[in-house]
């Protein structure tokens, strides 16, 4: 039986990352080789497979506007498609004697960063706890440093991995400051993790797929979509525009409201605002949408969680921060991906409505 015990332990291991020659910090996850070297045992949970990326939907001349990228090395290759992608298998690694302190996982001389430094107070950063009051016999770590930093990756990766963790032990995550909609999603997806920043894990299972979208991950993602759609039934409608405004990493679209209003008046799109609406309100608007649109960013993953295969997403890209991350999930779920690259105006950008309408014609 898996147990969580209240047991006092002393460990100064949280201070080792300040000592030169001892600190070996890794981002958590995507560290299969390191985990393999530390594991008591490892095994394959799901096999890999091969996929071919589809071409995106876009007008001539769009890619030539790009002046900078984010998490996308070669936009032309990604958007023209035809890439043969080896989706790695999902593997599990069982480690013993793990310390989970202040957003870091410690094993021997290795430590893994589980959440961003911005989530740790200055006091806790310089004075991590040495008294551990929680001991867990069989833990399973499903969250990642990337998911704890970016809401979209939390929804697609961490929430998908939760099912793996629940099958192996007590799902455990660091006690980060929750995203504005995180607790709602945990309720809808039946996630009940144990949160701690000071725990000793007698045994802990970790997972790694090297950022791959293999068939098993698609099935877990689809299972989460079905859970959400059972709570927020879909009714087919033209589309939804999710307003970003200036949330998250700044990428201000000067005519965001104007474009949203035009799409509502001319095409019957719904409009929701991540800064003003609950997850329930956003999901209700997105369920059944034929087209999801908005500025590139994590907020669009609200819609991707409930879009059915065959639907479309139209992304408005800042020319100085072009990203293909959303296309990865769209491809996995057989959702058509289109984009319009904005026109730079000082530090911000704007979108040409005529180009939006012409791209919509390609998607429908």
N, C-alpha and C positions, 0 to 999 in steps of 0.2 A: 504494500500500500504506500502510495506517495505521501510524504509528510512534509509539513512546514512546521518547524519547531522554533520556539523562542529560546535561544541559547546564547549566552554571552561568550564571545570569542575576542581575542586581541590579535590584531595584525597591523603592522606598519607598512604593509606592501603598497598601499596607495602612494607612498612617498618615493617609491623606487623609480618612477618615471622622471624624477628630477636628478637622478644620479647618472652621470656620464658612464658609458660602457655597459650599463644595465638596460637602459630604455630601448626596447624594440617595439615600436608602436605600429599597429596595423589598423586599417579601417575595417569595421565589422559590417558586412560580411565580405564575400568575394575573396576569401583567404583560404581556399581549399587545401593548397599545398602546406601551408603552415599548420592548419588544423590537423591534417593527416599526420604530420610529424609529431604532434602532441597527443593524438588520440590513443585510447586503449583499444578501440576497434572502430572500424568504419564500414559503411555498406551503401549500396545503391538503392535509393528509394524509387526512382523513376528513370527510365532510360532516356537518352537523348534522341534527337531526330534531326533531319535536315529540312529546311524551308527555303523558299525562294521569295525574296521581297517583291511586292508589286510596285508599279510605278505610281507616284502621287499624281493628283490632278492639279494642274497649274497652267497659267498662261505663259506664252513666250515672253522672254525678257525678265521674268521675275527673279530668277537666280542671279542674274547679273547685278541686282541691286544690293546683294549681300556684302556688307563691309566687316562683319564680325560674327563669330559663332559661339554657342554655348553647348558643351557636351556633344558636339557633332563635328568630327574632323573633316569630312568630305561631303558637304551638302548635296553636290551634284550627284555623286554616286548613290547616296541614300534616297534621293527623291526620284531619280530616274529608274530605280529598282533593278530587278534582275540579279540581285546579289544572292549567291548561294550561302546560306547561313547555317553553320553547324551549331545546333542548339544542344548545349552540354547536358549531361544527365544531372539529376538532383541527388546529392549524396548527403549522408548523415555521419556525424563524427561524435563519438562518446568520449568525453574527457572527465577525469576525476580531479577533485580538490581544486575547485575554481573559486576565486574571490571576485565578487561583483561589487565594486566600490565607486560611487560617485560618477556613474556613467562609463566606467571602464571595466573590462573583463581581464583578470590577471591569471596567468598560468605560467609557473616557473619564472623565467626572465622575460616572457612575452606579455605585452598588454595590447588589448584591442579596444579601440575607441567605439563606444556604442551610441553616444549622442554628442551633438556639437558643443564646442566650448561655450557658445553663447547661451546654452541651457544651464550652465553651471555658474553659480554666484561666485564672485571673487573670493569670498571668505572660504567657500567649500573647495575652490580650485587650489588655494594655497594650503588649506588645512583639511585634507580629506579625513574621514573618520578612521579611527583605529580600533574602535569598539564595534563589533559586529553582533547584532542581537537576533539575527535570523539564520536558521540553517534549513536547507531544503535537500531532501534525500535524492529526488529525481527531478531535475529541472530540464526544461527545453527552451532554448532561446530562439525566438522567431523574429525578433526585430533586428533592424540593421541601422548603421550610422546614417546611410543615405535616406532611409525611410524616416528616421527621426529628424532629419533636416528638411526633407522635401515632402509635403503632404501627398503629392501625387504618387510618389514611390511608396509611401506608407500604405496607401490604398491598394496599389497593384501588387506590390511585393510582400510587405509585412503582413497585410491582412490575408493574403493567399497562403503564406507560410504558417499562419496560426493553426490551420488544420493539421499540419505536419507536427507541430509542437504538441498539440492536444493529444495526439496519438502516441506520443513518446513519454510524456511526463506532465509536470505542472508547467504551463506556459508562463514564462518569466520575462519581464522587460524592465528597463531602467525607469526610474520615476521621473520622467521628463515633464516639463510644462506642456500640457496637452494642447493640440491644435484646437481651433475654435469649434470644429465639428467632429473631433475625434471621439468623444464619449458617446455621441449619438450613433456614430457608425459602429462602435463596439457593441452597443445595445442591439442594433439591427442585425449585426452579423454574428450575434451570440458569442462574443469574445469576452472572456472574463480573466484577464491575465493578473498575475501577482506582480506588483510593482515594488521595486526596492532599489535603494542606492547604497545599501550596506548589508550584503548577504554572503554567506558561505554555502557553496553548492557542492555537496558530496559527489554527485555525478551530474553532468550537464550534457545534453545533446545539442549540437549545432548543425546547421544546414548550409549547403552551398550549391549554387547552380551557375556561378560565374556570369550572372546577369542574363541567363538564357531563358527563352520562352518555349520550353518543351511542351509536349502534348499534355503532360500531367499538370503543369502550371496553368495551361489554358483551361483544363477541366476544373481546377480549384477556383480560378477566377470566375468561370461560368456559374459554378455553384453559388458563389457570393452574389452574382448578379440575380440569380433566381431567388435567393433569399430576399433581396431588396425589392424585386418586382412583386413578390408575394405580399409585401407590405404596402407597396406603392404601385398598384396595377396600372398598366400602360393603356393609354388611349391614343391612337395614332393622330399626330398633328404635324404641321409643316416643319417646325423647328424651334429651337430655343437659343437665346443669346445669354451667356453667363458673363455679367459685368465683372471686371477685375478691378477697375479704378486704379488705385495706387497701392494695392495690397501686395505683400511679398517683396521680392526683388524688383526695384523700380523699373518699369517699362511703360511709360505713359503714352497712350494713344489719344491724341488730341481730340479726335472726333468719334470717340468710342460711343458716347451717348447718341450722337446724331446717326451713326450707322445702325445702332440697335433700334432706334425709333423708326428708321426707314424700313428695316426688315420686318418690324411689327406691322407697320401700316400697309406695305406693299405685298407682303408674303404671309402674314399671319403668325409671325414668330412670337413666342413668349419671351419675356425678359425677367431674369432673376439676378440678384446682387449678392455675392458671397459675403459682403460686409454687413448686409442687412437681413438676410434670410437664413433660416435654420436649414440644416441638412435635409429635413423632411420636406420643407417647402421647395428646395432646389430639386430634390429627387422627384417630387410630384410633377414639377414642370418639365423635367428631362425625360421621364418615362414616356415612351411612345414617340419621341421626336424622330423625324426622318433626318434632320440635320442639326448638329450641335456646332455652335460657332462662338468665337470670342478670341481675345488676345492669347497668345501662347503662354502657358503657365499651368501650375498644378491645379488651379481652380477648375479647369476643364475636365479633370478626372472625375468630378462629381457626375458629369454626364456620361463619360465613358463607362462608368460602373453599371449603367442601366441601358445603354444603347444596344439594340439587337443587331446581330450580324446582318450586313446589307445596308445598314444606315450609314450616314456620312458625318465627318467632322471637318469643318472649315476653320483653319487657324490663321489668325492675323499675326504676322511675324515682324518684330522690330528688325530693321535692316542691319543694325549693329549687334544683334544678339539672336541670330537665327539658330533654332534648335529643332532637331528631329526626334526628340525623346517621345513625344506623344504618338508619333507614327509607329513606334515599336509596339505599343499596346494596341493601336488600331489594326495593325497587320495581324497580330496574334488573334484578334477577335473578328477578323474578316469585315472590318469597318473601312469604308472608303475614306482616304485621307487627302484633303486638298488644302491649299494655302495661298495667301496673298501676302507679298512682302510690302511693307509700308514704305513711305517716302520720308526720309529724314528731314526734320525741321529743328535745328539746333540740337538740344539733348533729347528731344522727343520725336514722335513720328505720327503720321496720319495715313489713313487708308482711302484709296480711291473707290467710291461706291460703284462706279461702272465696272471696275475690275472685279469687285465682289459679285455683282450680278452675272457677269460672264463666267466666273468660276462656278457659281451655283448651277449654271446651265450644264456644265460638264459633269456635275455630281448627280443630277437628277435623271 
